[in-house]
Amino acid sequence: MVSQTRPITAEYFNWYIAQPEHIHRNYELIAGEIVEKMVSHPRSSMIAAWMMGKVAAFVDERDLGYVTGADGGYVVSGERYIPDGAFLSKARCPVIPDEAYNPIAPDLALEVLSPINTDEEMRVKVSNYLAAGVVVWLVDPGKRVEVHCTGQPVRILGPEDTLEGGNFLPGFMLAVQDILGK
């Protein structure tokens, strides 16, 4: 984490990440702090890639929109996030903007916990995703999948449950045991 004394503005963040020494690194703006997105734990990365591969196949077959991986950035509630995976519908974003961080928040954000994530960081991110109307799939590898939707209590899914795409990916289903078994 970059040390600072006052909250960072989005404008300063955009300037900071455009500097030559930062251009090849990934950063998020979380609660007014610049946070370098570190390399994920191998298992977390594999789970995210596998899940988003399933989502991508579903989305492509139906021409529903776009899927991004662990380097796709979004503006979420004024902050800058790089989820482990995301889906953005064509209905909300007919053309992908040519900006470092998409100004349109995704419909779905996938976050797979790894040892580098802090509870506070994830609490803030989930809260801001929800404020922006984003559905969050939060995977705790080997333990559970949490589904966070604006205005609804969190749903905790275990191995016997099925993760469903809801209104934004109607008909999408994935057995939670397949996710947790990775």
MIPA-614704 format. One record per residue: residue number from 1; x, y, z of N, C-alpha, C in turn. Coordinates in Angstrom, 3 decimals, padded with zeros to 6 digits. Atoms other than C-alpha are relative to their C-alpha. Last residue first. Example, Ala and Ser with C-alpha at 12.3 -4.5 7.8 and 13.67 -1.06 7.14 Angstrom:
<num:2; npx:-000.820; npy:-001.190; npz:-000.060; capx:013.670; capy:-001.060; capz:007.140; cpx:-000.770; cpy:001.090; cpz:000.730>
<num:1; npx:000.890; npy:-001.190; npz:000.000; capx:012.300; capy:-004.500; capz:007.800; cpx:000.900; cpy:001.200; cpz:000.000>
This chain:
<num:182; npx:-001.166; npy:-000.400; npz:000.801; capx:-010.934; capy:-026.350; capz:-007.090; cpx:001.192; cpy:000.272; cpz:000.882>
<num:181; npx:-000.898; npy:001.137; npz:000.199; capx:-013.441; capy:-028.292; capz:-005.024; cpx:001.249; cpy:000.332; cpz:-000.787>
<num:180; npx:-000.737; npy:000.242; npz:-001.241; capx:-015.108; capy:-025.129; capz:-003.741; cpx:000.987; cpy:-001.144; cpz:-000.123>
<num:179; npx:-000.824; npy:-001.171; npz:-000.320; capx:-016.141; capy:-024.055; capz:-007.235; cpx:000.895; cpy:-000.308; cpz:001.195>
<num:178; npx:-001.041; npy:-000.077; npz:001.030; capx:-017.367; capy:-027.500; capz:-008.313; cpx:000.943; cpy:001.172; cpz:000.245>
<num:177; npx:-000.998; npy:001.031; npz:-000.313; capx:-019.216; capy:-027.912; capz:-004.991; cpx:001.124; cpy:-000.006; cpz:-001.040>
<num:176; npx:-000.966; npy:-000.563; npz:-000.947; capx:-020.913; capy:-024.569; capz:-005.723; cpx:001.059; cpy:-001.036; cpz:000.362>
<num:175; npx:000.022; npy:000.723; npz:-001.273; capx:-022.584; capy:-026.080; capz:-008.778; cpx:001.095; cpy:000.546; cpz:000.912>
<num:174; npx:-001.291; npy:000.612; npz:-000.266; capx:-022.826; capy:-023.412; capz:-011.476; cpx:-000.072; cpy:-000.670; cpz:001.371>
<num:173; npx:-000.082; npy:000.750; npz:-001.259; capx:-026.002; capy:-022.121; capz:-013.053; cpx:001.372; cpy:-000.658; cpz:000.103>
<num:172; npx:-001.361; npy:000.413; npz:-000.366; capx:-026.673; capy:-019.497; capz:-015.731; cpx:-000.042; cpy:-000.705; cpz:001.348>
<num:171; npx:-000.287; npy:001.358; npz:000.457; capx:-030.326; capy:-019.504; capz:-016.840; cpx:001.402; cpy:-000.485; cpz:000.333>
<num:170; npx:001.068; npy:000.978; npz:-000.213; capx:-030.796; capy:-015.756; capz:-016.573; cpx:000.333; cpy:-001.351; cpz:-000.619>
<num:169; npx:-000.439; npy:001.179; npz:000.766; capx:-027.442; capy:-013.922; capz:-016.451; cpx:-001.058; cpy:-001.094; cpz:000.155>
<num:168; npx:-000.968; npy:-000.462; npz:000.994; capx:-028.430; capy:-010.382; capz:-015.336; cpx:000.580; cpy:-001.132; cpz:-000.841>
<num:167; npx:000.612; npy:-000.774; npz:001.085; capx:-031.655; capy:-011.357; capz:-013.568; cpx:000.978; cpy:000.387; cpz:-001.100>
<num:166; npx:000.991; npy:-001.025; npz:-000.332; capx:-030.093; capy:-014.086; capz:-011.432; cpx:-000.549; cpy:000.704; cpz:-001.228>
<num:165; npx:-000.290; npy:-001.291; npz:000.611; capx:-026.968; capy:-015.864; capz:-012.613; cpx:-001.006; cpy:001.093; cpz:000.266>
<num:164; npx:000.815; npy:-000.339; npz:001.164; capx:-027.304; capy:-018.813; capz:-010.249; cpx:000.289; cpy:001.419; cpz:-000.462>
<num:163; npx:-000.151; npy:-001.430; npz:000.255; capx:-024.821; capy:-020.424; capz:-007.864; cpx:-000.750; cpy:000.310; cpz:-001.289>
<num:162; npx:-000.295; npy:-000.372; npz:001.384; capx:-026.105; capy:-023.873; capz:-006.914; cpx:000.075; cpy:001.517; cpz:-000.092>
<num:161; npx:000.782; npy:-001.038; npz:000.679; capx:-026.042; capy:-025.248; capz:-003.381; cpx:000.443; cpy:000.206; cpz:-001.450>
<num:160; npx:001.244; npy:000.598; npz:000.500; capx:-024.846; capy:-028.518; capz:-001.782; cpx:-000.831; cpy:000.973; cpz:-000.841>
<num:159; npx:-000.229; npy:000.979; npz:001.066; capx:-021.252; capy:-027.289; capz:-001.435; cpx:-001.269; cpy:-000.590; cpz:-000.609>
<num:158; npx:-000.923; npy:001.077; npz:-000.327; capx:-022.266; capy:-024.208; capz:000.563; cpx:000.061; cpy:-001.004; cpz:-001.135>
<num:157; npx:000.178; npy:001.260; npz:000.713; capx:-023.852; capy:-020.916; capz:-000.420; cpx:001.085; cpy:-000.987; cpz:000.400>
<num:156; npx:-001.185; npy:000.831; npz:-000.197; capx:-024.215; capy:-017.935; capz:001.916; cpx:-000.280; cpy:-001.351; cpz:-000.644>
<num:155; npx:000.302; npy:001.436; npz:000.069; capx:-026.789; capy:-015.429; capz:000.678; cpx:001.321; cpy:-000.753; cpz:000.105>
<num:154; npx:-001.008; npy:000.833; npz:000.666; capx:-026.255; capy:-011.865; capz:001.849; cpx:-000.460; cpy:-001.449; cpz:000.006>
<num:153; npx:-000.997; npy:000.588; npz:-000.898; capx:-029.451; capy:-010.084; capz:002.819; cpx:000.978; cpy:-000.864; cpz:-000.798>
<num:152; npx:000.341; npy:001.361; npz:-000.418; capx:-031.066; capy:-008.083; capz:000.035; cpx:001.033; cpy:-000.504; cpz:001.004>
<num:151; npx:001.308; npy:000.061; npz:-000.638; capx:-031.194; capy:-004.373; capz:-000.803; cpx:-000.432; cpy:-001.377; cpz:000.464>
<num:150; npx:000.515; npy:-001.221; npz:-000.607; capx:-028.302; capy:-004.505; capz:-003.263; cpx:-001.400; cpy:-000.220; cpz:000.569>
<num:149; npx:000.862; npy:-000.756; npz:000.912; capx:-027.171; capy:-008.062; capz:-003.945; cpx:-000.556; cpy:001.204; cpz:000.746>
<num:148; npx:000.421; npy:-001.293; npz:-000.531; capx:-024.287; capy:-009.933; capz:-002.277; cpx:-000.785; cpy:000.735; cpz:-001.076>
<num:147; npx:000.628; npy:-000.783; npz:001.062; capx:-023.842; capy:-013.632; capz:-003.051; cpx:-000.566; cpy:001.259; cpz:000.650>
<num:146; npx:000.979; npy:-000.976; npz:-000.460; capx:-021.363; capy:-015.366; capz:-000.750; cpx:-000.535; cpy:000.751; cpz:-001.214>
<num:145; npx:000.201; npy:-001.075; npz:000.969; capx:-019.596; capy:-018.544; capz:-001.828; cpx:-001.072; cpy:000.912; cpz:000.583>
<num:144; npx:001.356; npy:-000.445; npz:000.354; capx:-018.269; capy:-020.893; capz:000.820; cpx:000.060; cpy:001.029; cpz:-001.132>
<num:143; npx:000.936; npy:-000.217; npz:-001.111; capx:-015.351; capy:-022.779; capz:002.371; cpx:-001.413; cpy:000.330; cpz:-000.448>
<num:142; npx:000.150; npy:001.172; npz:-000.847; capx:-012.752; capy:-024.308; capz:000.029; cpx:-001.051; cpy:000.128; cpz:001.083>
<num:141; npx:-000.368; npy:001.320; npz:000.533; capx:-011.848; capy:-020.940; capz:-001.419; cpx:-000.099; cpy:-001.125; cpz:001.031>
<num:140; npx:-001.007; npy:000.335; npz:-001.001; capx:-013.773; capy:-017.997; capz:000.118; cpx:000.415; cpy:-001.437; cpz:-000.319>
<num:139; npx:-000.361; npy:001.403; npz:-000.205; capx:-015.613; capy:-016.774; capz:-002.959; cpx:001.093; cpy:-000.091; cpz:001.057>
<num:138; npx:-001.203; npy:000.013; npz:-000.829; capx:-017.387; capy:-013.416; capz:-003.032; cpx:000.296; cpy:-001.446; cpz:000.372>
<num:137; npx:-000.240; npy:001.385; npz:-000.380; capx:-019.894; capy:-013.131; capz:-005.882; cpx:001.332; cpy:000.005; cpz:000.731>
<num:136; npx:-001.339; npy:000.485; npz:-000.336; capx:-020.930; capy:-009.495; capz:-005.924; cpx:-000.059; cpy:-001.482; cpz:000.339>
<num:135; npx:000.111; npy:001.272; npz:-000.719; capx:-023.962; capy:-008.010; capz:-007.695; cpx:001.420; cpy:-000.506; cpz:000.234>
<num:134; npx:-000.745; npy:001.157; npz:000.509; capx:-023.298; capy:-004.387; capz:-008.656; cpx:-000.291; cpy:-001.220; cpz:000.872>
<num:133; npx:000.933; npy:000.942; npz:000.611; capx:-025.913; capy:-001.706; capz:-007.954; cpx:000.640; cpy:-001.244; cpz:-000.580>
<num:132; npx:000.028; npy:-000.235; npz:001.450; capx:-023.347; capy:001.060; capz:-007.383; cpx:-000.942; cpy:-000.967; cpz:-000.721>
<num:131; npx:000.486; npy:-001.371; npz:000.192; capx:-024.017; capy:001.116; capz:-003.620; cpx:-000.122; cpy:000.347; cpz:-001.481>
<num:130; npx:001.446; npy:000.012; npz:-000.225; capx:-023.619; capy:-002.684; capz:-003.680; cpx:-000.608; cpy:001.385; cpz:-000.201>
<num:129; npx:000.625; npy:000.709; npz:001.121; capx:-020.150; capy:-002.417; capz:-005.240; cpx:-001.521; cpy:000.059; cpz:000.144>
<num:128; npx:000.017; npy:-000.913; npz:001.143; capx:-019.274; capy:000.215; capz:-002.657; cpx:-000.562; cpy:-000.652; cpz:-001.255>
<num:127; npx:000.929; npy:-001.096; npz:-000.289; capx:-020.268; capy:-002.003; capz:000.272; cpx:-000.111; cpy:000.953; cpz:-001.189>
<num:126; npx:001.352; npy:000.555; npz:000.147; capx:-018.496; capy:-005.012; capz:-001.251; cpx:-001.036; cpy:001.097; cpz:000.227>
<num:125; npx:000.273; npy:000.275; npz:001.412; capx:-015.312; capy:-002.963; capz:-001.708; cpx:-001.418; cpy:-000.530; cpz:-000.205>
<num:124; npx:000.176; npy:-001.265; npz:000.718; capx:-015.384; capy:-001.506; capz:001.800; cpx:-000.363; cpy:-000.262; cpz:-001.460>
<num:123; npx:001.236; npy:-000.600; npz:-000.500; capx:-015.921; capy:-004.905; capz:003.438; cpx:-000.308; cpy:001.294; cpz:-000.752>
<num:122; npx:001.117; npy:000.694; npz:000.640; capx:-013.233; capy:-006.463; capz:001.208; cpx:-001.342; cpy:000.563; cpz:000.467>
<num:121; npx:-000.013; npy:-000.270; npz:001.443; capx:-010.618; capy:-003.894; capz:002.210; cpx:-001.216; cpy:-000.625; cpz:-000.671>
<num:120; npx:000.436; npy:-001.389; npz:000.182; capx:-011.571; capy:-004.161; capz:005.890; cpx:-000.080; cpy:000.358; cpz:-001.485>
<num:119; npx:001.440; npy:-000.058; npz:-000.246; capx:-011.312; capy:-007.968; capz:005.900; cpx:-000.540; cpy:001.400; cpz:-000.273>
<num:118; npx:000.346; npy:-000.277; npz:-001.393; capx:-007.858; capy:-007.782; capz:004.323; cpx:-001.521; cpy:000.045; cpz:000.128>
<num:117; npx:001.174; npy:-000.844; npz:-000.243; capx:-006.946; capy:-009.515; capz:001.073; cpx:-000.197; cpy:000.223; cpz:001.493>
<num:116; npx:-000.373; npy:-001.418; npz:000.031; capx:-003.359; capy:-010.783; capz:000.618; cpx:-001.176; cpy:000.938; cpz:000.255>
<num:115; npx:-000.649; npy:-000.465; npz:-001.233; capx:-004.169; capy:-014.329; capz:001.813; cpx:000.362; cpy:001.485; cpz:000.000>
<num:114; npx:-001.328; npy:000.602; npz:-000.084; capx:-006.617; capy:-014.801; capz:-001.065; cpx:000.667; cpy:000.569; cpz:001.245>
<num:113; npx:-000.899; npy:-000.351; npz:-001.096; capx:-010.328; capy:-014.181; capz:-001.394; cpx:001.328; cpy:-000.733; cpz:-000.118>
<num:112; npx:-000.419; npy:001.254; npz:-000.622; capx:-011.966; capy:-014.561; capz:-004.788; cpx:001.041; cpy:000.352; cpz:001.056>
<num:111; npx:-001.171; npy:-000.177; npz:-000.859; capx:-013.871; capy:-011.450; capz:-005.860; cpx:000.281; cpy:-001.342; cpz:000.664>
<num:110; npx:-000.471; npy:001.201; npz:-000.688; capx:-016.267; capy:-011.697; capz:-008.783; cpx:001.247; cpy:000.363; cpz:000.783>
<num:109; npx:-001.419; npy:000.013; npz:-000.355; capx:-018.059; capy:-008.505; capz:-009.784; cpx:000.287; cpy:-001.294; cpz:000.746>
<num:108; npx:-000.478; npy:001.037; npz:-000.913; capx:-021.363; capy:-008.615; capz:-011.649; cpx:001.484; cpy:000.192; cpz:000.245>
<num:107; npx:001.218; npy:000.579; npz:-000.567; capx:-023.320; capy:-005.883; capz:-013.445; cpx:000.368; cpy:-000.994; cpz:001.097>
<num:106; npx:000.514; npy:001.250; npz:000.571; capx:-020.069; capy:-003.998; capz:-013.965; cpx:-001.342; cpy:-000.397; cpz:000.617>
<num:105; npx:-000.223; npy:001.122; npz:-000.923; capx:-019.586; capy:-000.326; capz:-013.085; cpx:-000.576; cpy:-001.275; cpz:-000.606>
<num:104; npx:001.254; npy:000.693; npz:-000.281; capx:-019.552; capy:002.021; capz:-016.080; cpx:000.311; cpy:-001.210; cpz:000.876>
<num:103; npx:000.833; npy:-000.846; npz:-000.855; capx:-016.593; capy:004.424; capz:-016.035; cpx:-001.355; cpy:-000.616; cpz:000.338>
<num:102; npx:001.297; npy:-000.187; npz:000.624; capx:-014.335; capy:001.615; capz:-017.311; cpx:-000.881; cpy:000.855; cpz:000.916>
<num:101; npx:001.027; npy:000.528; npz:-000.894; capx:-010.931; capy:002.136; capz:-015.749; cpx:-001.352; cpy:000.326; cpz:-000.617>
<num:100; npx:-000.662; npy:000.979; npz:-000.870; capx:-007.965; capy:002.572; capz:-018.114; cpx:-000.995; cpy:-000.671; cpz:000.942>
<num:99; npx:-000.559; npy:-000.632; npz:-001.192; capx:-010.181; capy:004.250; capz:-020.708; cpx:000.602; cpy:-001.076; cpz:000.893>
<num:98; npx:-001.454; npy:000.098; npz:000.140; capx:-011.137; capy:003.287; capz:-024.262; cpx:000.675; cpy:000.761; cpz:001.142>
<num:97; npx:-000.747; npy:-001.253; npz:000.101; capx:-014.790; capy:002.691; capz:-023.489; cpx:001.508; cpy:-000.244; cpz:-000.067>
<num:96; npx:-000.973; npy:-000.116; npz:-001.092; capx:-016.356; capy:-000.708; capz:-024.231; cpx:000.795; cpy:001.296; cpz:-000.178>
<num:95; npx:-001.377; npy:-000.041; npz:000.496; capx:-019.320; capy:-000.203; capz:-026.550; cpx:000.933; cpy:000.169; cpz:001.197>
<num:94; npx:-000.040; npy:000.540; npz:001.362; capx:-022.976; capy:-001.108; capz:-025.891; cpx:001.413; cpy:-000.065; cpz:-000.586>
<num:93; npx:-001.245; npy:-000.503; npz:000.590; capx:-022.527; capy:-000.629; capz:-022.119; cpx:000.143; cpy:-000.573; cpz:-001.411>
<num:92; npx:-000.506; npy:-001.138; npz:-000.778; capx:-025.713; capy:-001.016; capz:-020.099; cpx:001.220; cpy:000.639; cpz:-000.628>
<num:91; npx:001.113; npy:-000.928; npz:-000.199; capx:-027.589; capy:-003.243; capz:-022.576; cpx:000.459; cpy:001.249; cpz:000.749>
<num:90; npx:000.040; npy:-000.892; npz:001.158; capx:-024.303; capy:-004.825; capz:-023.622; cpx:-001.126; cpy:001.015; cpz:000.138>
<num:89; npx:000.970; npy:000.275; npz:001.065; capx:-024.082; capy:-006.260; capz:-020.120; cpx:000.101; cpy:001.018; cpz:-001.130>
<num:88; npx:000.656; npy:-001.265; npz:000.309; capx:-020.915; capy:-006.015; capz:-018.037; cpx:-000.909; cpy:-000.226; cpz:-001.193>
<num:87; npx:000.886; npy:000.046; npz:001.157; capx:-019.536; capy:-009.139; capz:-016.372; cpx:-000.669; cpy:001.358; cpz:-000.128>
<num:86; npx:001.202; npy:-000.828; npz:000.039; capx:-016.584; capy:-009.144; capz:-014.007; cpx:-000.781; cpy:-000.259; cpz:-001.275>
<num:85; npx:000.751; npy:000.229; npz:001.229; capx:-013.584; capy:-011.123; capz:-012.833; cpx:-001.243; cpy:000.861; cpz:000.040>
<num:84; npx:-000.631; npy:001.195; npz:000.568; capx:-010.930; capy:-010.897; capz:-010.132; cpx:-000.682; cpy:-000.414; cpz:-001.295>
<num:83; npx:000.487; npy:001.278; npz:-000.529; capx:-012.207; capy:-007.369; capz:-009.539; cpx:000.736; cpy:-001.167; cpz:-000.640>
<num:82; npx:-000.370; npy:001.032; npz:000.966; capx:-010.001; capy:-004.380; capz:-010.354; cpx:-000.478; cpy:-001.328; cpz:000.581>
<num:81; npx:-000.152; npy:001.391; npz:-000.408; capx:-011.500; capy:-001.417; capz:-008.542; cpx:000.400; cpy:-000.872; cpz:-001.173>
<num:80; npx:-000.514; npy:000.760; npz:001.137; capx:-011.248; capy:002.365; capz:-008.845; cpx:000.309; cpy:-001.413; cpz:000.468>
<num:79; npx:-001.296; npy:000.631; npz:-000.240; capx:-013.348; capy:004.501; capz:-006.501; cpx:000.402; cpy:-000.806; cpz:-001.225>
<num:78; npx:-001.069; npy:-000.994; npz:-000.029; capx:-016.120; capy:006.971; capz:-007.328; cpx:001.379; cpy:-000.562; cpz:000.262>
<num:77; npx:000.297; npy:-000.962; npz:-001.077; capx:-018.888; capy:004.512; capz:-006.412; cpx:001.135; cpy:001.009; cpz:000.170>
<num:76; npx:001.102; npy:000.492; npz:-000.835; capx:-017.280; capy:001.916; capz:-008.684; cpx:-000.177; cpy:000.974; cpz:001.161>
<num:75; npx:000.337; npy:-001.044; npz:-000.960; capx:-015.050; capy:003.005; capz:-011.575; cpx:-001.245; cpy:-000.483; cpz:000.741>
<num:74; npx:001.298; npy:-000.671; npz:000.051; capx:-013.901; capy:-000.220; capz:-013.199; cpx:-000.051; cpy:001.141; cpz:001.005>
<num:73; npx:000.326; npy:-000.969; npz:-001.037; capx:-010.631; capy:-001.972; capz:-014.014; cpx:-001.321; cpy:000.707; cpz:-000.234>
<num:72; npx:001.021; npy:-000.927; npz:000.490; capx:-010.123; capy:-005.159; capz:-016.005; cpx:-000.451; cpy:000.929; cpz:001.107>
<num:71; npx:-000.652; npy:-001.277; npz:000.293; capx:-006.826; capy:-006.787; capz:-014.976; cpx:-000.979; cpy:001.008; cpz:-000.596>
<num:70; npx:-000.605; npy:-000.642; npz:-001.166; capx:-008.213; capy:-009.810; capz:-013.143; cpx:000.802; cpy:001.256; cpz:-000.315>
<num:69; npx:-000.757; npy:000.764; npz:-000.977; capx:-010.480; capy:-010.855; capz:-015.972; cpx:000.611; cpy:000.898; cpz:001.054>
<num:68; npx:-001.389; npy:-000.404; npz:-000.197; capx:-013.191; capy:-009.161; capz:-017.984; cpx:000.630; cpy:-000.854; cpz:001.091>
<num:67; npx:-000.586; npy:000.585; npz:-001.204; capx:-016.430; capy:-010.483; capz:-019.434; cpx:001.440; cpy:000.475; cpz:000.074>
<num:66; npx:-001.452; npy:000.128; npz:-000.078; capx:-018.507; capy:-008.543; capz:-021.936; cpx:000.422; cpy:-000.607; cpz:001.340>
<num:65; npx:-000.861; npy:-001.097; npz:-000.409; capx:-022.103; capy:-008.488; capz:-023.068; cpx:001.454; cpy:-000.401; cpz:000.029>
<num:64; npx:000.555; npy:-000.827; npz:-001.071; capx:-025.125; capy:-010.712; capz:-023.566; cpx:000.860; cpy:001.203; cpz:000.368>
<num:63; npx:-000.357; npy:-001.373; npz:000.373; capx:-024.275; capy:-012.292; capz:-026.926; cpx:-000.554; cpy:001.017; cpz:001.008>
<num:62; npx:001.245; npy:-000.771; npz:000.030; capx:-026.097; capy:-015.503; capz:-025.894; cpx:000.215; cpy:001.461; cpz:-000.392>
<num:61; npx:001.019; npy:000.788; npz:000.696; capx:-023.284; capy:-017.974; capz:-026.604; cpx:-001.290; cpy:000.795; cpz:-000.185>
<num:60; npx:-000.291; npy:-000.002; npz:001.439; capx:-020.737; capy:-015.332; capz:-025.623; cpx:-001.076; cpy:-000.723; cpz:-000.797>
<num:59; npx:000.228; npy:-001.349; npz:000.530; capx:-022.318; capy:-014.751; capz:-022.193; cpx:000.207; cpy:000.034; cpz:-001.514>
<num:58; npx:001.438; npy:-000.268; npz:-000.085; capx:-022.525; capy:-018.462; capz:-021.307; cpx:-000.337; cpy:001.335; cpz:-000.669>
<num:57; npx:000.630; npy:000.901; npz:000.971; capx:-018.962; capy:-019.152; capz:-022.493; cpx:-001.507; cpy:000.254; cpz:-000.052>
<num:56; npx:-000.300; npy:-000.481; npz:001.359; capx:-017.732; capy:-016.064; capz:-020.638; cpx:-000.660; cpy:-000.876; cpz:-001.060>
<num:55; npx:000.850; npy:-001.162; npz:000.271; capx:-019.495; capy:-017.087; capz:-017.393; cpx:000.208; cpy:000.478; cpz:-001.436>
<num:54; npx:001.380; npy:000.499; npz:000.084; capx:-017.871; capy:-020.531; capz:-017.462; cpx:-000.962; cpy:001.144; cpz:-000.332>
<num:53; npx:000.068; npy:000.763; npz:001.247; capx:-014.475; capy:-018.986; capz:-018.217; cpx:-001.396; cpy:-000.545; cpz:-000.226>
<num:52; npx:000.269; npy:-000.976; npz:001.053; capx:-015.157; capy:-016.467; capz:-015.452; cpx:000.025; cpy:-000.651; cpz:-001.379>
<num:51; npx:001.368; npy:-000.517; npz:-000.098; capx:-015.496; capy:-019.314; capz:-012.976; cpx:-000.317; cpy:000.970; cpz:-001.132>
<num:50; npx:000.933; npy:001.084; npz:000.326; capx:-012.336; capy:-021.088; capz:-014.144; cpx:-001.438; cpy:000.510; cpz:000.012>
<num:49; npx:-000.093; npy:000.256; npz:001.445; capx:-010.282; capy:-017.871; capz:-014.181; cpx:-000.998; cpy:-001.072; cpz:-000.427>
<num:48; npx:000.577; npy:-001.141; npz:000.722; capx:-011.494; capy:-016.878; capz:-010.704; cpx:000.010; cpy:-000.240; cpz:-001.503>
<num:47; npx:001.446; npy:000.026; npz:-000.224; capx:-010.804; capy:-020.341; capz:-009.270; cpx:-000.670; cpy:001.121; cpz:-000.789>
<num:46; npx:000.545; npy:001.115; npz:000.776; capx:-007.328; capy:-020.429; capz:-010.851; cpx:-001.515; cpy:-000.069; cpz:000.140>
<num:45; npx:-000.051; npy:-000.366; npz:001.415; capx:-006.447; capy:-016.989; capz:-009.495; cpx:-000.626; cpy:-001.072; cpz:-000.874>
<num:44; npx:001.012; npy:-001.036; npz:000.200; capx:-007.560; capy:-017.921; capz:-005.994; cpx:-000.081; cpy:000.406; cpz:-001.462>
<num:43; npx:001.313; npy:000.656; npz:-000.060; capx:-005.535; capy:-021.145; capz:-006.134; cpx:-001.123; cpy:001.009; cpz:-000.253>
<num:42; npx:000.284; npy:000.843; npz:001.174; capx:-002.406; capy:-019.345; capz:-007.367; cpx:-001.384; cpy:-000.648; cpz:000.022>
<num:41; npx:-000.362; npy:001.364; npz:-000.366; capx:-002.581; capy:-016.608; capz:-004.669; cpx:-000.366; cpy:-000.908; cpz:-001.171>
<num:40; npx:000.912; npy:000.800; npz:-000.806; capx:-002.995; capy:-013.276; capz:-006.399; cpx:000.622; cpy:-001.348; cpz:000.359>
<num:39; npx:000.246; npy:001.289; npz:000.637; capx:-000.225; capy:-011.019; capz:-007.629; cpx:-000.822; cpy:-000.851; cpz:000.953>
<num:38; npx:-001.118; npy:000.936; npz:000.032; capx:-000.574; capy:-007.685; capz:-005.903; cpx:-000.390; cpy:-001.273; cpz:-000.737>
<num:37; npx:000.601; npy:001.335; npz:000.129; capx:-003.091; capy:-004.956; capz:-006.674; cpx:001.154; cpy:-000.976; cpz:-000.206>
<num:36; npx:-000.535; npy:000.756; npz:001.125; capx:-001.367; capy:-001.811; capz:-005.444; cpx:-000.600; cpy:-001.397; cpz:000.021>
<num:35; npx:-000.401; npy:001.351; npz:-000.385; capx:-003.668; capy:000.111; capz:-003.122; cpx:000.509; cpy:-000.710; cpz:-001.242>
<num:34; npx:-000.512; npy:000.715; npz:001.164; capx:-004.072; capy:003.876; capz:-003.435; cpx:000.541; cpy:-001.336; cpz:000.488>
<num:33; npx:-001.388; npy:000.469; npz:-000.031; capx:-006.148; capy:005.080; capz:-000.501; cpx:000.350; cpy:-000.703; cpz:-001.301>
<num:32; npx:-000.936; npy:-001.111; npz:000.068; capx:-009.312; capy:007.214; capz:-000.523; cpx:001.461; cpy:-000.384; cpz:000.077>
<num:31; npx:000.197; npy:-000.884; npz:-001.158; capx:-011.579; capy:004.405; capz:000.665; cpx:001.045; cpy:001.115; cpz:000.041>
<num:30; npx:000.936; npy:000.545; npz:-000.983; capx:-010.188; capy:002.026; capz:-001.962; cpx:-000.032; cpy:000.927; cpz:001.209>
<num:29; npx:000.242; npy:-001.099; npz:-000.920; capx:-008.519; capy:003.328; capz:-005.129; cpx:-001.101; cpy:-000.468; cpz:000.936>
<num:28; npx:001.390; npy:-000.284; npz:-000.312; capx:-007.136; capy:000.282; capz:-006.919; cpx:-000.036; cpy:001.221; cpz:000.912>
<num:27; npx:000.344; npy:-000.682; npz:-001.241; capx:-003.785; capy:-000.142; capz:-008.616; cpx:-001.509; cpy:000.113; cpz:000.134>
<num:26; npx:001.440; npy:-000.133; npz:-000.202; capx:-002.320; capy:-002.435; capz:-011.252; cpx:-000.275; cpy:000.592; cpz:001.372>
<num:25; npx:000.461; npy:000.593; npz:-001.251; capx:001.265; capy:-002.002; capz:-012.397; cpx:-001.504; cpy:000.220; cpz:000.114>
<num:24; npx:000.081; npy:001.453; npz:000.179; capx:002.708; capy:-001.415; capz:-015.863; cpx:-000.402; cpy:-000.729; cpz:001.285>
<num:23; npx:000.851; npy:000.370; npz:001.135; capx:002.001; capy:002.345; capz:-015.932; cpx:-000.170; cpy:-001.510; cpz:-000.174>
<num:22; npx:001.183; npy:000.735; npz:-000.467; capx:003.335; capy:003.021; capz:-012.443; cpx:-000.814; cpy:-000.624; cpz:-001.129>
<num:21; npx:-000.404; npy:001.021; npz:-000.972; capx:006.918; capy:004.198; capz:-013.103; cpx:-001.177; cpy:-000.853; cpz:000.498>
<num:20; npx:-000.782; npy:001.091; npz:000.598; capx:005.835; capy:005.988; capz:-016.289; cpx:000.375; cpy:-001.111; cpz:000.984>
<num:19; npx:-001.428; npy:-000.299; npz:-000.056; capx:003.130; capy:008.025; capz:-014.501; cpx:000.809; cpy:-001.198; cpz:-000.502>
<num:18; npx:-000.493; npy:-000.301; npz:001.347; capx:-000.423; capy:007.314; capz:-015.699; cpx:001.496; cpy:000.303; cpz:-000.022>
<num:17; npx:-000.153; npy:001.256; npz:000.747; capx:-001.354; capy:005.558; capz:-012.445; cpx:000.519; cpy:000.218; cpz:-001.413>
<num:16; npx:-000.992; npy:000.885; npz:-000.607; capx:-000.651; capy:008.721; capz:-010.453; cpx:000.230; cpy:-001.253; cpz:-000.840>
<num:15; npx:-001.318; npy:-000.540; npz:000.320; capx:-002.611; capy:011.088; capz:-012.734; cpx:001.091; cpy:-000.974; cpz:000.464>
<num:14; npx:-000.173; npy:000.132; npz:001.451; capx:-005.723; capy:008.901; capz:-012.547; cpx:001.361; cpy:000.526; cpz:-000.448>
<num:13; npx:-000.203; npy:001.417; npz:000.296; capx:-005.327; capy:008.615; capz:-008.760; cpx:000.257; cpy:-000.199; cpz:-001.493>
<num:12; npx:-001.392; npy:000.290; npz:-000.336; capx:-004.942; capy:012.392; capz:-008.459; cpx:000.328; cpy:-001.449; cpz:-000.320>
<num:11; npx:-000.845; npy:-000.716; npz:000.964; capx:-008.215; capy:012.880; capz:-010.340; cpx:001.484; cpy:-000.274; cpz:000.267>
<num:10; npx:-000.010; npy:000.780; npz:001.238; capx:-009.973; capy:010.189; capz:-008.300; cpx:000.905; cpy:000.656; cpz:-001.040>
<num:9; npx:001.127; npy:-000.242; npz:000.902; capx:-009.003; capy:012.042; capz:-005.142; cpx:000.125; cpy:-000.892; cpz:-001.230>
<num:8; npx:-000.389; npy:-000.275; npz:001.381; capx:-006.652; capy:010.587; capz:-002.541; cpx:-001.260; cpy:000.223; cpz:-000.829>
<num:7; npx:000.635; npy:000.809; npz:001.047; capx:-007.626; capy:010.778; capz:001.101; cpx:000.388; cpy:000.483; cpz:-001.396>
<num:6; npx:001.380; npy:-000.421; npz:000.204; capx:-005.041; capy:012.504; capz:003.274; cpx:-000.624; cpy:-000.852; cpz:-001.095>
<num:5; npx:000.539; npy:-000.634; npz:-001.191; capx:-001.714; capy:011.466; capz:004.839; cpx:-001.448; cpy:000.439; cpz:-000.148>
<num:4; npx:000.458; npy:-001.354; npz:000.266; capx:-000.324; capy:008.935; capz:002.361; cpx:-000.644; cpy:000.566; cpz:001.254>
<num:3; npx:000.275; npy:-000.775; npz:-001.205; capx:001.543; capy:005.630; capz:002.322; cpx:-000.402; cpy:001.422; cpz:-000.377>
<num:2; npx:-000.725; npy:-001.253; npz:000.058; capx:001.217; capy:003.492; capz:-000.820; cpx:-000.384; cpy:000.828; cpz:001.221>
<num:1; npx:000.837; npy:-001.165; npz:000.000; capx:000.000; capy:000.000; capz:000.000; cpx:000.889; cpy:001.237; cpz:000.000>
